[in-house]
C-alpha cells in the first residue's frame, strides 16, 4: 500500500513539474519575434570571442564564443550561479546608438546580465518559449547612451547567437 501511495505522489509531482514549464512554440512569445529570430538565424553573424569589446552595437546578431565559467573572467558576478558543465562569456559595447528600449534575444537558454554604469539592469519584460527554432528567449532592457557589458552564463554550448536590437 505504501508503494502505491508513493507512486501516486510521484506521478502527481511529475505532472505539476510539467505544468510549470515554459510555453512551447513560436506563437507563444509575448510579442512578435520575427525580426529577432531572423537576426539570430542569419548566416552572416559576426563571431566574437569572450572579452571582446565593440565600438557600437553590431548591426546584426553576433555569435559569442563562450568558455568555462572559471575561465570567463566575467566583469561582474552573475546574478545566478552557473551550473557545472555550462559556459559563460561577455562582450562590452562602448556606446548604445541612443538611449531607449532594446531587445536582447538568445537562440538557446542561458542567463543574461546587462551591466551599465556599475549596475546590473533588470529586464523590463521577458518572454521565452521552447520548440521555436532559432530563438529561445527575448528580454527588453532600457539602456542609456553609455557603455554596457553583456554577460552570459549557464549556456549549454560553447557559443551562443545573440541579437541586441532596438525594440519596435
N, C-alpha and C positions, 0 to 999 in steps of 0.2 A: 504494500500500500504506500509506503514512504517513497518508493521508487516512482510510482505513478504520480504522486504529488510533486515530486522533484521534476519529473519530465514535463508536467503541465506548467509548472512555474518557469522552467527554462524556455518552453515554447512561447509563453506569454512575453517573457523578456526579449526574446528574439524578434517577435512581432513588433514590440514597442520600439526596438532599436531601428528596424527597417522603416518604420513610420517617421522617424526623426531625420532621415536622410534628406539631402537636398533634392529639389525637383530634377526631373530628367527630361532632356530635350531642349533644342534651341529656342523653342517658343515659350519656355518657362522663365526667361530672364525678365527682370522688372522693367527694362527699357530696351529699345531697339539696339541690336549689337552687330548689325550687318557690316558697318564701316570698320569696327574694331576687329571682327572676325576676318574680314578681307585683308586687313593690315597684318594680322598675325599669321596668315597662311600665304602671304605673298612670297615669291621666291627670292626677291631682292633685299631681304632683311640684312642690315649691317650686323656683322659678327663682332661683339665686343668682349674683351677679357674683363674678368672681375677686377675692380680697382681702377678701371679706365675713367677718364674724365672727358665730357663732351662740352664743346663751347656753347651749344644751344640744344634745344630739343631736337632729336632726329626727326626728319620729315616723314619717315616711315617707321614701321616697327623694327625692333632690334632682336637679336638673339644674344642673350647674355650668357657667357661661359661661367660655370659655377664650379666650386671646389668644396672639399670637406669643410664643415663649419670652423674647425680649429685653424685651418689654413686661410680662410676668407678674410680675416682681419677686418671685420665689419667696423665702421667708424663708431657706431652706437650699438649697445647690446640689443638684440632683437627683443621685441615685446613678448614673443612666445619662444620658449627654448626649443631649438631644433632637435628632432629625434635622431637617434643613432642611424647611420647609413643614409642620411639625407645630404643635400648640397646647399651651399649658400654663396652669395656674392653681392656685389654692389657696383653702381656706377654713379658718378657725380655729374650733374648738369649745372654748368656755370650760371646760366640765367634762363628763366622761362621767357618766352617771347613777350608775354604780357600777363598781368595778374588776371586770374579767372578760374573757372571751374574746368578741371581736366579729368578725363577717364584714364585709369591705368588698368590695362587688361592683360591677363595671362592665359597662355594656351593650356596650362595644366596647373594643378593645385600647388600652392606654396604660400608662405606667409610673407606679406609685404609691409615694410616700414618706410615711410617717407619722412625724411628728416630735413627740416628747413629752419634756419635761424636758431639752431640748437635745440629745437623741439620736435618730438615725434608728432606728426599730424594725424589726426583721426579722420577716416573717410567720412564724408557727409552722406554717402549712400553706398550700398553693397548689393551685388546680385551675382548669383552663381547657379550653375546647373551642370549636371553630369550628362554624358551622352550627347554632347554637341561638338562635333568635330571641329577642332581649331581653336576653341575658346572654352575656358573652364570657369573663369570668374572675372568680374569687372567691378571697379570701385571708382567713386568720384571723390576728388580732392580739390579743395580750394587752395590754390597756390598764389603766392605773391611773386612779383617780378624780382626774385632773389635766387641765388644758387640753392640747389637742394640735392640730397642724396637719396637714391632709390636703393633700398636694401631688400634682398630676397633671401629667405631661409626656409628650411623644411621641404625643399624641392626633391622629388624622387629621381630626377635625371640631372646630368652634369651640364646641361644648357637649357635655356628657357626663352621662348619667344615672348616679348613684352611690347605692348603698344601704349604710348603716352600721347593722347590726342586731346585737343580742346573739346569740351563737351558740347553737344549740339542741343 
